[in-house]
Amino acid sequence: MIEYEESPMLDIGSALKAAGNKIFQFTGRSRRSEYWWTFLVVSLANFVLTPFGAFVLSLFMIPLTFRRLHDTGRSGWWYGGLLLSYLVFAVVVGVDVLSLALSAGELESCGPVYAFALLGKYLFLVILIVVYKIVLIVMLCLDSDYEPNRYGESPKYSMGTGCGQDGVHDDMA
């Protein structure tokens, strides 16, 4: 039986340094502490930055989110699905606004049925996005895979060097 040694949780400085060293890297794995400390700092910074600065800073979280998902054995494209859902929502709203602008004179004949249909469509899309976000947050909160996965070695766990239960050294077993 292989025993794994867990390295200690990263402190905020180490987490930001690790995230900053791999700021554009979509490959590999990132620990929970690296992700959540960086997420906290980016979220707090977004309160004091301009909307453009907050947007740019949030873009730097995308590779880190991909690596965090990789650490749990999942594809980073789970996060890509969330970004795609935002894009779909924006396109749907844009098309509806454009159609409302082009048919402004005809809206009086549609009445409240059209307004409820639009509201229902947006509510459905928002619920889907919220459920998807909850699933994604659960994935981001999961512990690292102990063993190497298709995305690389575990940044948190390493193989122990002690003896197993039967007294045989682990590297010889």
N, C-alpha and C positions, 0 to 999 in steps of 0.2 A: 504494500500500500504506500502510495506516495504522500508524503506530508508536505504541506505548503506553509511557508512563513509569510506572514502578512507584514508589510512595511507600514509604519505609522502614517496616520492621516497627515496630509500636507497642511501647513499653516498658510495663512493668507498670502504672505510674501512668496513662499515657495510655489504656491498655486499660480499666482499671477506671473511669476517668472517662467514656469513651465508652459503656461498658455501663451505667453508673449514670445517664447522661443519657437513656437510652432504656429504662429498666427495665421499663416496661409496654407498650412498642411492639412489636407483632408484625409490622409492615410494614417494608419496607426491607431493607437488607443489612448484615452485620457481617463483618469480616475474621477470618481464622484467629487472628491474634495477640490480637485483642479477646476472642474466644471462649475460647481455651486459657488465657490469663492469668487470666481471670475464673473459669474452671473450676477452675484450680489453687487460687486463693484460697478459693473456696467449698468445695472438697474439704478443704482444710486447716482451715478454720473449722468444718466439720462434726465434726471430731474433738473440739473443745473445747466445742461447744454442746450444749444439751439436745436430746433427740430432736425436740421441737417446734420449737426454733430451727433445727435442721438442716433439717427439713422445709420451713419457711417460706423459708429461704435457698435451698433447692433449687428451690422454686417460681419464684423470680426468674430461674432459668436457662432456663425454658421459652421466654419471648419471645426471649431471646438465641439459643437453639438454632434457633428458627424463622428468625430473621434470618440465621444462619450457613448454614442450608440454602438459603435464598433466594439467598445470595451465590454458590452453586454452581449456581444455576438450578433448584433442586428445591423442591417445595412443603414448607412447614413441617409439613404433616400427615404426613410420614414419621415425625416424632417423635411425632405424635399416635397413630400406629399402635403405637409402643412402649408408650405410656401405656395404650392400649386393651388390649394384650396382658397388661399387669400386672393390669388390671381383670378380664379374662377368667380369668386364673389365680386371682385372689382369689375370684371367684364360684364357680369349680369347686371350690376347696378348701372354701369355706363350705357349698356344697350337700353335698359329701361328709361333712363333719363333722356337719352336721345330720342327714343320713340315717343315719350311724353312731350318733348319739345316740338317734334314734327307734327304731332296730332293734337296740339293744344286746343283747337276749336272743337274737336270731336269728343273731348273728355266729359263734357256735360252729359252726353247721352249714355256714357258708361256707368255712371253712378258709383255707389259704394261697393258694388260687387268687384269692380276692377281694383279698387283700393285694397279690399280685403285679400284679393288674389295676390297682389304684390306683397302685402304684409306677410301673408302665409308663406310665400316663396322665400322671402328674406329670413323669416323666423326658422324655417326648415334648414336653410343653409347655415345660419348661425349655430343652431343646435348641433349640426354635423361637425362644424369646426370646433365647438367646445368639447364634444365627445372625443374627437381626434386629439385635441390638446391634452385632455385628461389621460388618454392612453399613452401619449408621448411622454408626459411628465412621469407616469409610472415607470416607463422604460428607462428614463434618465435617472430615476432613483434606485434602480436595481443595482445590486453589487456586481463587481467585476467578475468575469469568468476566471476561475482559478487557473485553468490550463491555457496554453496558447490557443488562439482561435485563428480563423483565416485572415484576421487583421493584424496579427502579430502577437508578441509575448505580452503577458499581463504586466502592467506597470505597478500593480499592487502586490501580487503574490509571486513568490519565487520558490523553487523547490528547496525543501529543507535538506540539511546535510547531516542530520542525526540518524540514529539507527531506528529501523522500523520495529514493529511489535515482536518479530521473531529474532531480533538481535542482529540481523543482516544489515550492513550499511546500505542506505537507500540507492547510492549510485550503482551498486552491484546487483540490486534486486531486479 
